[in-house]
C-alpha cells in the first residue's frame, strides 16, 4: 500500500515534468494552450510547436531516461558493482563509434543505426569485462570502471578519426550529438526507440529474478541454479542493446544509469523487478527534467543534455566512490 | 544421497591435481564431514559440485543421477549449498534474502506465493532466526549472517545441505549452535555435508569423517577411525596428541608444541 502510493506519487511527478517540458521552451505556452494544441485545437503555430517539436522531444527524453535507467539497474546488479552504468563502462562510447561509423559510411535509419550502435556497444562491454577479468578485477569494482573508462577513451579517439575526414557541418552535428541531445527529436526516432526500449525493458524484467541471484555472487548464483557466466552475458547484451538504442537516438547522455538505480534503492526497493521498473520511471523523469534545465538555463541558447546530466552525475559518482572505500 | 565417485579435478595452469580419485558418499539422515589441511581440495570438491570447476575424471551423482545430467535448477531444488564466502554489495532485508532460496522453484513471474511464504517462514524458524526477518543483511553480526545463509539454503527445500566452513569467524556459542543445528537437520533426515577445520567439533557431531590430504582421501570412516595420531600427524605435519573428550567420550585432538622438528609443507 505504502509503496503503491510512492509509485503513484513518482508517476505524477514524471507526468508533471513531461507537461512542463511541453509548456516551457523558447516560446512559453499556457497550460491551457498546450492542452488545446495536444487535441489539435487553437492557434496553428502553437499546435505545430507542441506536436512536431515539444511533444516528440519530451517523448524522446522520457524514452532515453527509461532505457538508461533500466540498463544501469541491470548492470549494477549483474556486475555487483554500485558504480556500473553504460556511460562509465564505455558501452555508450562503443555504441557511439558504431553509430558514427554507420553514418560515415552513409547508412542510417531505424534499423541500421541502432544495430550498428549495438554492435559497437556489445564489443565495448566485452572488451571492458575481458580487460577487467584479465587483471583480476572481480574483487574490486573500481578495476572494471577503469577498464570501461579506457574503452570509452579509445571510442572517443576512434570517433575523432572517423570525423577527421567528414565535412565540417557533419562534424558540428556529430559533436553536438556526442554531448547528448534530444533537440532534434522527430516522431520517427521516437517510434523506433520506443520499440527498442519496450523490448529491452521487457527482457530485463523477465530476467530480473536472475539478476537478484547474480547480485549474490557467482558461487551463490550457482548454488541457486543460475549459470552466472551465461546469465550475466545475456543481461549485458540486453543492457548493451538498450544503451545502444538510446545513444543512436540521442547521443551520449552519461550518469543517468548510475544515479537512477541508487535513487530507486533509496526508496527501499531491493528486488530487481521493482528496481528496473522503478528505474524506468525515475530515469524518464530525470532526463526530462535535465532537458528542461538544458533549455531554460540560458535561453534562447541550449546547454548540451549530456553536460547537464554529467553536472549532476559526477558529484554523485564521487559520493558513491567514497562510500566504496 | 550425494556420491563422489573417483572424482578428479585439475585447475588449468596448475601443476598438481587438486582432487585425485576422491570417493565417498553423503547419505540421508547423517552428518558427513570433510576435513583436511588448507589446500587439500575441500573447497574444490564444493566448486565441482556447483559445476564451477569441471571434473577431469570420475563422477558426482545425486540420488543416482549424474550431476552432468541434472539441469542447474533441478540440482538446486535437491541440494542446497552454503558457500564459504558471500558478501552482498546491495544489502537486502533478511526475509527477501531468504526468499531467494525459492529461486530454483520460481517461474520467472513468480511461484505460488502461499507455498513459498510458508517455506521461507519455516526456514527462518528452523535456523532459529525468525526474529531477524525484517532486519537488513548489513545489520547482522557474523553469527547471524551465517544463520541467515543457512536459512536461505533451507528455503530451497531440498534433501541435501552442503556447507563450506560455515563456522569460521564464529565464537564458541554460535559455533556450537550451528553444529547443533546441522546435527538436528541430519537426524531429521537430511543428507548434510560439512566442510570444516574444527576437527574436535566434527569428531563430536559427525557420523562419518573424510580426511583429505593433497587431493586424496587419507582416511575415512567413523571419527574414531579417522582421529588417530599416526594418520593426523602425517596429514597435518604437526605433532599432536589424541585424547578423549571428557564430556561425550569422542576422540579429541590436542596439537603439541613443535620443538623445531618439522614445519608444514607450503601449500602448492
Interface residues (C-beta under 8 A of the other chain):
Chain A: X76 X77 X80 X81 X82 X141 X206 X207 X209 X212 X213 X215 X216 X217 X218 X219 X220 X222 X223 X224 X225 X226 X227 X265 X270 X271
Chain B: X47 X50 X51 X52 X71 X72 X73 X74 X75 X76 X77 X80 X81 X82 X83 X84 X85 X86 X87 X88 X89 X90 X91 X92 X93 X96 X100 X101 X103 X104 X106 X108 X153 X156
